[in-house]
Amino acid sequence: MTEQVKLNAVISALQFGKRLDQALAQLFPQYSRSHLKKWIKNRYITVNGEIIDKAKHRVSCSGNVSINAYREEESYRKASNIPLNIIYEDDDILLINKPKRLVVHPGAGHTHDTLLNALLYYVPTIASVPRAGIVHRLDKDTTGLMVIGKTIPAYTNLVFALKNRIIIREYEAIVIGCMNANGKVDAPISRHIIKRTCMAVHPIGKPAITHYYIIRKFRSHTWVRLRLETGRTHQIRVHMSYIYHPVVGDPLYSGRRHFPKNASEKFITILRTFDRQALHATMLRLHHPISGLLMEWHVPLPEDIMSLIHAMQIDIDSFNY
């Protein structure tokens, strides 16, 4: 099925000197850079009435930019009756508490069992919103809060707020090792040069900043709260591994399991069988994309992480006894 896309925007001084694809990404944040580049190449973009088919074209004057494009509706955009844990909902936004094992976007091996498919079933009108309103993502086995834009204006404003670091997101995690102080990781992240499914700290990567705060220390692990300034793929997981405190259970970045000295067999079994990264998006604060009202939500840690914390506390008590 083919969808026609017609859009117009006014070029401002903010876009002067930028490549056309960069300027369009600012003007139409609801569409990915790859979509915009494809439309430029296909001659669907005009600037002041002139067709521009080079993404590297520099925007040099004010005026109007228009998009008259077509895109194929993806075959995976199929509604699926998948239960959602809804925390808040109004006419414009939806807040969910994502469970583990739920993939956010369709891809290889997951075509009709994702959050996107669930949203298309729960809010059929969201089919007209780019990415079914999904503003940001959580990894398959990361749990917690996500905000969804149910309309194009709400989605567009949320994307802008996220890009400009206006939305505040906090996580909690159990990491390996005893941390001594609160701190910040300011280290750029890019795709791993060899392991293409992984990310890595690299000097030519995109800027990435993660703040971390100690909640409780155990014998060989730490319960931490983390706040993102940026939103790179796997950011917390990469940054914690980079400072030698990887997230417990992380299959990509934690390496071998770490057990406290003289730990009980029961505790070792609990650590060994914890089957995902112990990471949960616990707080989300934003200005409502339509009303402007400041709103904040919190969700508690899921049962599996709480059970892990309980086991670590028992380990401390047993060791100190």
C-alpha atoms as one frame of an Amber mdcrd trajectory, in Angstrom:
protein
   0.000   0.000   0.000   1.368   3.420  -0.984   0.970   6.472   1.242   1.274
  10.036  -0.088   3.126  12.522   2.096   2.592  16.270   1.562   4.406  18.682
   3.871   5.466  22.324   3.878   7.722  24.341   6.160   9.387  27.746   6.324
  13.189  27.826   6.248  14.641  29.966   9.037  18.087  31.186  10.007  18.524
  27.983  12.043  18.860  26.067   8.786  21.226  28.467   6.971  24.490  26.793
   5.977  23.283  23.284   6.754  23.094  20.413   4.309  19.590  19.956   2.943
  19.129  16.594   4.682  20.188  18.151   8.006  17.840  21.092   7.518  14.960
  18.766   6.677  15.675  16.681   9.783  15.185  19.857  11.842  12.043  20.900
   9.998  10.447  17.447   9.885  11.739  15.536  12.945   8.926  12.995  12.642
  10.761  11.413   9.677  14.087   9.600   9.765  17.148  10.971   7.997  17.160
   7.905   5.710  13.577   8.645   4.606  14.448  12.273   3.909  17.571  11.382
   1.918  15.590   8.935  -0.185  12.988  11.600  -0.930  15.711  14.067  -1.924
  17.240  11.484  -4.273  13.817  10.741  -5.770  13.299  14.473  -6.466  10.346
  14.822  -4.092  11.799  17.930  -2.388  11.538  21.515  -3.603  13.132  24.619
  -2.100  11.426  27.836  -3.180   9.848  25.895  -6.047  13.112  24.390  -7.307
  13.657  20.620  -7.144  16.785  19.750  -5.157  18.091  16.188  -5.522  21.392
  16.421  -3.635  21.396  15.786   0.128  24.645  17.788   0.478  23.081  20.907
  -1.062  23.634  23.824   1.333  20.626  25.859   2.442  21.581  29.473   1.820
  18.407  31.543   1.979  15.016  31.791   3.611  11.866  30.611   1.907   9.708
  27.524   1.698  10.518  23.848   1.476   7.922  21.370   0.257   7.719  17.594
   0.264   5.429  15.766  -2.140   6.468  12.166  -1.663   5.261   8.611  -1.647
   6.260   5.812   0.642   5.356   2.160   0.804   3.566   1.107   3.957   5.748
  -1.491   5.606   4.354  -5.030   5.584   5.106  -5.415   9.277   2.677  -2.620
  10.245   0.059  -5.142  11.256  -2.081  -4.743  14.371  -1.555  -7.455  16.998
  -3.528  -7.955  20.200  -0.625  -7.744  22.639  -1.446  -6.574  26.206  -0.024
  -3.206  27.262   0.642  -2.048  30.817  -0.736   1.503  30.502   0.368   3.994
  33.146  -1.296   7.103  31.710  -3.336   8.051  28.662  -5.090  11.086  27.227
  -6.034  12.219  23.710  -2.427  13.005  22.803  -0.023  10.724  24.644   0.247
   7.231  26.048   2.639   6.081  28.800   3.414   2.390  29.107   5.516   0.242
  31.419   7.304  -2.031  28.939   7.887  -5.608  30.086  11.002  -7.642  29.331
  11.077  -9.667  26.101   8.952  -7.093  24.240  10.751  -5.761  21.149   9.900
  -2.120  20.334  10.296  -2.005  16.528   9.777  -4.852  14.033  12.880  -6.412
  12.546  14.437  -9.751  11.716  12.645 -12.427  13.708  10.078  -9.980  15.090
   7.558  -8.845  12.495   4.190  -8.920  14.262   4.941  -9.288  17.996   6.375
  -5.882  18.825   5.268  -2.786  20.691   4.559  -1.116  17.339   2.125  -3.904
  16.433   0.464  -3.636  19.849  -0.007   0.126  19.440  -1.605  -0.310  16.009
  -4.156  -2.625  17.634  -4.824  -0.517  20.741  -4.937   2.871  18.935  -5.817
   2.182  15.269  -5.578   5.893  14.374  -1.899   5.838  15.351  -1.208   4.212
  11.981  -1.086   7.730  10.505   1.644   8.805  12.951   5.287   8.131  11.983
   6.686   5.038  13.725   3.241   4.490  15.287   4.041   7.312  17.689   7.126
   5.682  19.209   9.387   8.547  20.308  12.235   6.595  21.910  13.055   2.957
  22.421  14.065   0.527  25.127  16.077  -2.594  24.388  14.169  -5.874  24.239
  15.121  -6.864  27.789  15.122  -3.408  29.359  11.892  -2.686  31.197  10.104
   0.519  32.176   8.542   3.753  31.056   8.041   4.790  27.452   6.031   7.713
  26.063   4.051   7.428  22.823   2.661  10.298  20.729  -0.876   9.413  19.599
  -1.144  12.263  17.074   1.301  13.822  14.628   1.504  17.162  16.542   2.099
  15.357  19.849   4.678  13.041  18.289   6.500  15.896  16.547   6.700  17.951
  19.744   7.914  14.982  21.771  10.631  14.193  19.225  11.749  17.840  19.378
  11.776  17.800  23.191  13.782  14.575  23.294  16.302  15.839  20.759  16.749
  19.056  22.731  17.155  17.211  26.048  13.967  18.610  27.550  12.581  15.171
  28.447  14.176  13.757  31.615  14.649   9.986  31.845  15.965   8.081  34.843
  16.807   4.398  35.163  17.811   2.040  37.930  20.265  -0.796  37.476  22.331
  -3.357  39.314  25.941  -3.147  38.174  28.960  -5.323  38.828  31.490  -4.053
  41.359  31.319  -1.678  44.328  31.199   1.928  43.164  32.815   4.485  45.469
  31.120   7.732  44.413  28.501   9.312  42.212  29.746  10.445  38.837  29.287
  11.124  35.142  30.383   9.325  31.990  30.994  11.713  29.105  32.179   9.475
  26.280  31.063   9.394  22.611  29.410   6.233  21.295  29.434   4.713  17.825
  28.819   1.341  16.186  31.452  -1.248  17.160  33.941  -1.556  14.292  33.912
  -5.376  14.416  30.809  -6.500  16.329  28.123  -4.762  14.289  25.315  -5.605
  16.735  27.204  -3.801  19.515  28.038  -0.206  20.287  31.290   1.103  21.755
  32.935   4.216  23.119  34.892   5.780  20.271  36.403   9.262  19.748  34.491
   9.812  16.486  31.174   8.653  17.952  28.171  10.785  18.793  28.265  12.699
  22.111  26.847  10.668  25.000  26.503  11.637  28.669  25.243   9.458  31.522
  25.020  10.520  35.181  25.023   7.839  37.881  24.167   7.923  41.581  24.649
   5.203  44.180  21.462   3.933  45.832  22.945   0.996  47.758  26.205  -0.934
  47.784  26.384  -4.701  48.208  29.430  -6.921  48.640  30.382  -6.989  44.972
  27.564  -5.108  43.236  25.961  -1.672  43.328  22.372  -0.542  42.901  22.482
   2.725  40.964  20.184   5.400  39.585  21.115   6.758  36.153  20.045   9.870
  34.286  20.495  10.274  30.544  21.455  13.555  28.927  21.582  11.902  25.510
  19.886   8.839  24.070  22.370   6.729  22.142  21.735   3.074  21.379  22.741
   0.909  24.397  24.083   4.069  26.074  23.798   3.019  29.729  25.008  -0.492
  29.010  28.027   0.753  27.033  28.937   3.497  29.518  28.713   1.238  32.570
  30.891  -1.347  30.862  33.330   1.397  29.840  33.912   2.362  33.503  34.258
  -1.329  34.460  30.839  -1.583  36.126  28.739  -3.438  33.532  25.059  -4.101
  34.156  24.341  -7.478  35.736  23.074 -10.016  33.203  23.962  -7.938  30.151
  24.561 -10.487  27.367  26.592  -8.074  25.228  28.673  -5.955  27.587  29.040
  -7.623  31.003  31.493 -10.424  30.218  31.716 -13.271  32.700  29.506 -13.506
  35.784  30.959 -12.099  39.013  30.282 -13.798  42.355  31.136 -12.452  45.825
  33.731 -14.368  47.826  32.210 -17.150  49.916  28.747 -16.536  48.452  26.134
 -19.200  49.108  25.277 -21.676  46.374  21.741 -20.282  46.354  22.984 -16.746
  45.713  25.387 -17.931  43.006  22.497 -19.745  41.301  20.338 -16.591  41.403
  23.115 -14.528  39.809  23.948 -17.204  37.256  20.337 -17.610  36.121  19.405
 -13.914  35.947  18.536 -13.875  32.262  18.570 -10.243  31.158  20.277  -6.931
  31.854  19.140  -5.628  35.264  18.051  -2.264  33.870  14.710  -0.501  34.323
  13.408   2.914  33.153  11.890   4.117  36.395  11.106   7.827  35.879   9.979
  10.055  33.008   9.444  13.815  33.233   8.230  15.985  30.363   6.095  18.930
  29.372   2.873  17.701  27.810   3.392  18.118  24.040   0.063  19.943  23.568
  -0.901  21.591  26.886   2.656  22.320  28.041   1.855  21.022  31.543   4.859
  19.574  33.382   4.176  15.894  34.105   6.154  13.167  35.847   5.683   9.409
  36.242   7.405   6.721  38.313   7.138   2.940  38.117   8.641   0.499  40.644
  11.313  -2.025  39.809   9.951  -5.276  38.347   9.809  -8.438  40.398  12.929
 -10.069  38.938  15.190  -7.110  39.788  13.636  -6.763  43.251  14.289 -10.469
  43.854  17.915  -9.936  42.835  18.255  -6.999  45.257  16.671  -9.075  48.028
  19.160 -11.893  47.406  22.077  -9.439  47.539  20.844  -8.033  50.831  20.569
 -11.545  52.294  24.128 -12.188  51.087  25.349  -9.095  52.988  23.452 -10.060
  56.123  24.784 -13.620  56.002  28.364 -12.451  55.470  28.185  -9.936  58.336
  26.520 -12.362  60.738
